[in-house]
Structures are given as C-alpha cells and as structure tokens.
Amino acid sequence: MPVFSSLTRALAVALVDVLWFVEGCDDEQMDPHDAVKVLEDVAHLVTQLSSDQRDDFIDLLESMAAEEVDPSRRAFLEDFPESFGLVEDDG
C-alpha cells in the first residue's frame, strides 16, 4: 500500500484513478451519458480552484505523470490540465 506525502496527493491520486476508470469504461460498464456527466462535473469543479490551487494541482499532476510507468496513463495525466480546463487551450 502506498504512503502518500500529503492528503492532497492521496486525493489527487484517487481522483485520477476514478476519472481514468470512467474515461476507459465501455457502454456496458457505465452509461455514456453518466460518464460524460462525471467528467464534466469534475472539470467544472477544478476550474473553480484559485489560481494558486490550480498551479499546485498542475504541479502535482506533472509529478504524477513523471512517475507513471504506463504510457497511456502518463498521457492521460499530461493531458489532464488542458482536458479538464485547468489551462487555456492554445489552439
């Protein structure tokens, strides 16, 4: 069982785990509309963070991505800030 350096890191790992599961579900595992609702709700929630909280969360996601050995999960972590509205889309 992992030991987390902070409650924030533990909760971020848990959040990413849930979102990773939801995004990877097929229609038989979870209703697609429910999946989209969960992802949109989280995106809305994280956009309500203060600027400092967003920066801290992005730093934490970057740290998690750097430590991730699964390439597809690493890509999910690297894309998280843009996908969930923490940073502006450059394009």
N, C-alpha and C positions, 0 to 999 in steps of 0.2 A: 504494500500500500504506500503510495507516495506521501511524502511530507512536504507541505506547501510552506513557502516562506511568508505568506500572508493570507489572510482571509480573502482579500481582493483577488489574489492569484487563484485560490481554490474556486472562488465563484466564477471567475473568467473561464477557467478550465471546464467547469460544469456547464456554463452557458454554451461554450463552443461545442462541447460534446453533444448537447441536446440539439443545437442547430445543425451540426454535422449529420446527426441521425435524421432529423426532419428533412433536410435537403436531399438526403440519399434514399428516402423512402419511395417505394413504388406505390401505385394506386391501391394495391391490395393491403399494404401495411398502414396507409394513412390516406384519408380523403385529401385529394389535391387542394381543394378549397381551404380545408383546415390547415394544411401545411403552409400555404401562402399567407393565411391569416397570422399564424405564429411568426413567420419570418417578417411580415410587415409590422407586427406589434413590437417585435424586438428592435427593428430598425427605427421605429418611432421613439421607443424608449431611449435608445443610445443617442439619438440626436438631441435629446433633452439634457444631456450631460453638459456641465460647464466646460469652457474651453480647456481649463487645466485638467478636468476629469477626462475629457476626450484625449488629450495629449498623453496622459498616464495610461489610458486604456490602449491606445495605439502602440505605445512603447511596449506594453505588456504583450500585445498580440505579436509584435515583431520579435520579441524574445521567445515566445512560444513557437513561432514559425522557424526561428533559427535552430531550435532544439528538436524540431519534428523530423522523424526519420521517414514517415510515409509521404511520398511526393504529392499525392493528391490532397492529403490533409494539409500539408505545408502550403500548397497553392490556395486552399480554402482560407487559411489563416492570413496569407499575404494579401488576398483579395478582400478580406473581411472589412477593413476600413472603408473602402470605396463601395462595396456591395451593400453595406448597411448604413451608408450616409454619414460616416464619420469624417470624411474628407470630400471635397468637391471633385466631381468628375472633370478631368482635364480635357475631355474630348467633346 
